[in-house]
Structure formats: structure tokens, C-alpha cells
Amino acid sequence: MTIGDRIRERRLALDWSQEFLARRADMSTNTIRLIEQGISESPQISTLVRLAKALGVSIVDLVEDPGHGA
């Protein structure tokens, strides 16, 4: 599962649109779309921090594969 997959999964679990997440994270809808589609495979740490905060999760939740944790 990619970072984009985890972001999309959490966003959908919250029943949020990409537009709503973008507003909460103070970024463009296009950025959310690119990350979720895997086009932007390595988002900047600052972007991940904003997304994690907006989604109410830790940055680790976005980047670590739960099946391969410590």
C-alpha cells in the first residue's frame, strides 16, 4: 500500500472529498489528487505533516506499511 493509498483510505473513511481534505490541509485539490494517484510518489515532509494533521493521524500512519511495522 502506498502513501497515496493510505491517505485516500483515511479520507474515504472520514467521508471527505479531495476538496474538503485540501481545504483542511491548506493545499490544492490537485496536490491531493496527484498524491493519491501515485503520480507524486514522494511528497515533501511538510506536505505529509499537513495531511496527517488534517486527517487526525500521525505521519507514521501515512508512511509505514502496517504489515511491516516494528
C-alpha distances in whole Angstrom, upper triangle without the diagonal:
4,7,8,6,7,10,11,10,13,15,15,16,19,20,20,20,19,23,23,20,21,25,24,22,25,23,23,21,21,19,16,16,16,13,11,12,11,14,15,12,14,15,18,18,21,19,16,19,20,17,16,20,20,17,19,17,17,15,14,12,10,9,9,7,9,10,11,13,17
4,5,5,6,9,10,10,12,14,15,16,19,20,19,19,17,20,21,18,19,22,21,19,22,20,20,19,18,16,14,14,12,9,9,10,8,11,11,8,10,12,15,15,18,15,13,16,17,15,15,18,18,16,18,16,16,13,13,11,9,8,9,8,11,12,13,14,18
4,5,5,6,9,10,11,12,14,15,17,18,17,17,15,18,19,15,16,19,18,16,19,17,17,16,16,13,11,12,11,8,8,10,8,11,10,8,8,9,12,12,14,12,9,12,14,11,11,15,15,13,15,13,13,10,10,9,6,6,8,9,12,14,14,14,18
4,5,5,6,8,10,10,12,14,15,16,15,14,12,15,16,13,14,17,17,15,17,15,15,13,13,11,8,9,8,5,4,6,6,9,9,8,10,9,13,14,15,12,10,14,14,11,12,15,15,13,16,14,15,13,13,12,8,9,12,12,14,16,17,18,21
4,5,5,6,9,10,10,12,14,15,15,14,13,17,17,14,16,19,19,17,20,18,18,16,16,14,11,11,11,9,6,8,8,12,12,11,13,13,16,17,18,15,13,16,17,13,13,17,16,13,16,14,15,14,14,12,9,10,12,11,12,14,16,17,20
4,5,5,6,8,10,10,12,14,14,15,13,17,17,14,15,19,17,16,19,18,18,17,17,15,12,13,13,10,8,11,11,14,14,12,13,13,16,15,17,14,12,14,15,11,11,14,14,11,13,11,12,11,11,8,6,8,9,9,10,13,14,15,18
4,5,5,6,9,10,11,12,11,12,10,13,13,10,12,15,13,12,15,14,15,13,14,12,9,10,11,8,7,10,11,14,13,12,13,12,14,14,15,12,10,12,12,8,8,12,11,8,11,10,11,10,12,9,7,9,12,12,13,16,18,18,21
4,6,5,6,8,10,10,9,10,9,12,12,10,12,15,14,14,17,15,15,13,14,13,9,9,11,9,6,9,11,14,14,14,15,14,17,17,18,15,13,15,15,11,12,15,13,10,13,13,15,14,15,12,10,13,15,14,15,18,19,20,23
4,6,5,6,9,10,10,12,12,15,15,12,15,18,16,16,19,19,19,16,17,16,13,13,15,12,9,12,13,17,17,16,18,17,20,19,20,17,15,17,17,13,13,15,14,11,13,12,14,14,15,11,10,13,14,13,13,16,18,18,22
4,5,5,6,9,9,11,11,14,13,10,14,16,14,14,17,17,18,16,18,16,13,14,16,13,11,14,16,19,18,17,18,17,19,18,19,16,13,15,14,10,10,12,11,7,9,9,12,12,13,10,9,13,14,14,14,17,19,18,21
4,5,5,6,5,7,8,11,9,7,11,13,11,12,15,15,15,13,15,14,10,12,14,13,10,13,15,18,17,18,19,17,19,19,18,15,14,15,14,10,11,12,10,7,10,11,14,14,16,13,12,15,17,17,17,20,22,22,25
4,5,5,6,8,9,12,11,10,13,15,14,15,18,18,18,15,17,17,13,13,16,15,12,14,17,19,19,20,21,20,22,22,22,19,17,19,17,14,14,16,13,10,13,14,17,18,19,15,14,17,19,18,18,21,23,23,26
4,5,8,11,12,15,13,12,16,17,16,17,20,20,20,18,20,20,16,17,19,17,14,17,19,22,22,22,23,22,24,23,23,20,18,19,18,15,14,15,13,10,12,12,16,17,18,14,14,17,18,18,17,19,22,22,25
4,5,9,11,13,11,10,14,15,13,14,18,18,19,17,19,19,15,17,20,18,15,18,20,23,22,23,24,22,23,23,22,19,18,18,16,13,13,14,11,8,10,12,15,17,18,15,15,19,20,20,19,22,24,24,27
4,7,10,12,10,10,14,14,14,16,18,18,18,16,18,19,15,16,19,18,15,18,21,23,23,23,25,23,25,25,24,21,20,20,18,15,16,16,13,11,14,15,19,20,22,18,17,21,22,22,22,24,27,27,30
4,7,8,6,7,10,11,10,12,15,15,15,12,15,15,12,13,17,16,13,16,19,21,20,22,23,20,22,22,21,18,17,18,16,13,14,15,11,10,13,15,18,19,21,18,17,20,22,22,22,25,27,27,30
4,5,5,6,9,10,11,12,14,13,12,9,12,13,10,11,14,14,12,14,17,19,19,20,22,20,22,22,21,18,18,19,16,13,16,16,13,12,15,17,20,20,22,20,18,21,23,23,24,27,29,29,32
4,5,5,6,9,10,10,12,10,9,6,9,9,6,7,11,11,9,12,14,15,15,17,18,16,18,19,18,15,15,17,14,11,14,15,12,12,15,17,19,18,21,19,16,19,22,22,23,26,28,28,31
4,6,5,6,9,10,10,9,8,5,9,10,8,9,13,13,13,15,17,18,17,20,21,18,20,21,19,16,17,18,15,13,16,16,12,13,17,19,21,20,23,21,19,22,25,26,27,30,31,31,34
4,5,5,6,9,10,10,10,8,12,13,10,12,15,15,14,17,19,20,19,21,22,19,20,21,19,16,16,17,13,12,14,14,10,11,14,16,19,19,22,20,18,21,24,25,26,29,30,30,33
4,5,5,6,8,8,9,8,11,11,8,11,13,12,12,15,17,18,17,18,19,16,17,17,15,12,12,13,10,8,10,11,7,8,11,13,16,16,18,17,15,18,21,22,23,26,27,26,29
4,6,5,6,5,6,5,9,8,7,9,12,12,12,15,16,17,15,17,18,14,15,16,14,11,12,13,10,8,12,12,9,10,14,16,17,17,20,18,16,19,22,23,25,28,29,28,31
4,5,5,6,8,8,12,11,10,13,16,15,16,19,20,20,19,21,21,17,18,18,16,13,15,15,11,10,13,12,9,12,14,17,19,18,22,21,19,21,25,26,27,31,31,31,33
4,6,8,10,11,14,13,11,15,17,16,16,19,21,21,20,21,21,17,17,17,14,12,13,12,9,8,11,9,6,8,11,13,16,16,19,18,16,20,22,24,25,29,29,28,30
4,6,9,10,12,11,9,13,15,13,14,18,18,19,17,18,17,14,14,13,11,8,10,9,5,6,9,8,5,8,11,13,14,13,17,16,14,17,20,22,23,27,27,26,28
4,7,9,12,10,11,14,15,15,16,19,20,20,17,19,19,15,14,15,12,10,12,11,8,9,12,11,9,12,14,16,17,17,20,20,18,20,23,26,27,30,31,30,32
4,7,8,7,8,11,12,12,14,16,17,16,14,17,16,12,13,14,11,8,11,12,9,9,13,13,11,13,16,17,18,17,20,20,17,19,23,25,26,30,30,29,31
4,5,5,7,9,10,11,13,14,16,15,13,16,16,13,14,16,14,11,14,15,12,12,15,16,13,15,19,20,21,19,22,22,19,20,24,26,28,31,31,31,33
4,5,5,6,9,10,11,12,14,14,13,16,17,14,16,18,16,13,14,16,14,12,16,16,14,15,18,19,21,20,23,21,18,20,24,25,27,29,30,30,33
4,5,5,6,9,10,10,12,11,11,14,15,13,15,18,16,13,15,17,15,14,17,19,16,17,21,21,23,21,23,22,19,20,24,25,27,29,30,30,33
4,5,5,6,9,10,11,10,8,11,12,9,11,14,13,9,11,14,12,11,14,16,14,15,19,19,19,17,20,19,16,17,21,22,24,27,27,27,30
4,6,5,6,9,10,10,9,11,12,10,13,14,14,10,11,13,11,9,12,14,12,12,16,16,17,16,18,17,13,15,19,20,22,24,25,25,28
4,5,5,6,8,8,9,11,13,12,15,17,17,13,14,17,15,13,16,18,16,15,19,19,20,18,20,19,16,17,20,21,23,25,26,26,30
4,6,5,6,5,5,8,11,10,13,15,16,12,13,17,16,13,16,19,17,17,21,20,21,18,20,19,15,16,19,20,23,25,25,26,29
4,5,5,6,5,6,8,7,11,13,14,10,10,14,13,11,13,16,15,14,18,17,17,15,16,15,12,12,16,16,19,21,21,22,25
4,5,8,8,9,11,11,14,16,16,13,12,15,15,12,14,17,15,14,17,16,17,15,17,15,12,13,16,16,18,20,21,22,25
4,6,8,9,12,12,16,18,19,16,15,19,18,15,17,20,19,18,21,20,21,19,20,18,15,15,18,17,20,21,22,24,27
4,5,5,9,10,14,16,18,14,14,18,18,15,17,20,19,18,21,20,20,17,18,17,13,13,16,15,19,20,20,22,25
4,6,9,10,13,16,18,15,15,19,19,17,19,22,21,20,24,22,22,20,21,20,16,16,19,19,22,23,23,25,28
4,6,6,10,13,14,11,12,16,16,14,16,19,19,19,22,20,20,17,18,18,14,14,17,18,21,23,22,23,26
4,6,10,12,14,12,12,15,16,14,16,19,19,19,21,19,19,15,16,16,12,11,14,15,18,20,19,20,23
4,6,9,11,10,10,13,14,13,15,18,18,18,20,18,17,13,14,15,12,10,13,15,18,20,19,19,22
4,6,8,6,7,10,11,10,12,15,15,16,18,16,15,12,14,15,11,10,14,16,19,22,21,21,23
4,5,5,6,9,10,11,12,14,16,17,18,17,15,12,14,16,13,12,15,18,21,23,22,22,23
4,5,5,6,9,10,10,12,14,15,16,14,12,9,11,13,11,10,14,17,19,22,21,20,21
4,5,5,6,9,10,11,12,14,15,15,13,10,13,15,13,13,17,20,22,25,24,22,24
4,5,5,6,9,10,11,12,14,14,13,10,13,14,11,12,16,19,21,24,23,22,24
4,5,5,6,8,10,10,12,10,9,6,10,10,8,9,12,15,17,20,20,19,21
4,5,5,6,9,10,10,9,8,6,10,11,9,11,14,17,18,22,21,19,21
4,6,5,6,9,10,10,10,9,13,13,11,13,17,19,21,24,24,22,24
4,5,5,6,8,9,9,8,12,11,9,11,15,17,18,22,22,21,23
4,5,5,6,5,6,5,9,8,7,10,13,15,16,19,20,18,20
4,5,5,6,7,8,12,11,11,14,16,19,19,23,23,21,23
4,6,8,10,11,14,13,12,15,18,20,20,24,25,23,25
4,6,9,10,12,10,10,13,15,17,17,21,22,20,23
4,7,10,12,10,11,14,16,17,17,21,22,20,22
4,7,8,6,8,11,12,14,13,17,18,16,18
4,5,5,7,9,10,13,13,17,17,14,15
4,5,5,6,9,12,13,16,16,14,15
4,5,5,6,9,10,13,12,10,11
4,6,6,8,8,12,12,10,13
4,6,8,10,13,13,12,15
4,7,9,12,11,10,13
4,6,9,7,7,10
4,5,5,6,10
4,5,5,9
4,6,9
4,7
4
